[in-house]
Amino acid sequence: MIQLCGLVKTFVANSNRVEVLRGVDLAIEQGDSLAIVGTSGVGKSTLLHILGTLDRPTSGQVLWDGQEVFSLDDQQLAEFRNKKVGFVFQFHHLLSEFNALENVMLPVLIARRPRSEAQDRAEALLSQVGLQERLYHRIGALSGGEQQRVAVARALVLEPAVLLADEPTGNLDPRTGEQVHELLLSLNQEKGLTTVIVTHNLELAKRLDRQVTLVDGKAVFLH
């Protein structure tokens, strides 16, 4: 489904070139659950952002179903990302002026789908993540775990091919984090949603099908 071939990412800081990724090769099949682990600063989030087309590699290829996605222009890439990828971050990035339902409806409205479809999809997903009683609550009135579940629902509302999560429970207490872990695992196991999670939580990583460890910018261990 997705292939990363010789992926290199270099940043320039204060006239110094820093090579974060140094030739990453990785294949992700449909329905996989994959953990990306490694020490801080090793390039895990950079790899995830390139995988989700939020950032471009310096060199190498990212193939989705055989298509080199970075051959697309910026507008085509934004449309591709909107249709194919769902993102969940450590900080939920929800819009505080809107309620839970409106936050989840937003990607559907941006995709220029009918408002009735947006509302139906959002209500169904919020019910699925256990928030059917919280649809009209503003984001500030929700707990941290509830906010992150709204973010998961928003990520899924356009039925993406892949869910990418970057330390999705890093800002939550252990009990609440475990609830979000269970939600992400159930989406993969019960619905077959391809899931890639960057995490420092080795217990969570072990529960996924495979783990990749990044060391010195390369994927050095895969099982």
Secondary structure, DSSP 8 states (H G I E B T S, - for coil): -EEEEEEEEEEEETTEEEEEEEEEEEEE-TT-EEEEE-STTSSHHHHHHHHTTSS--SEEEEEETTEEGGGS-HHHHHHHHHHHEEEEESS----TTSBHHHHHHHHHHHTT--HHHHHHHHHHHHHHTT-TT-TT-BGGGS-HHHHHHHHHHHHHTT--SEEEEESTTTTS-HHHHHHHHHHHHHHHHHH--EEEEE-S-HHHHHHSSEEEEEETTEEEEE-
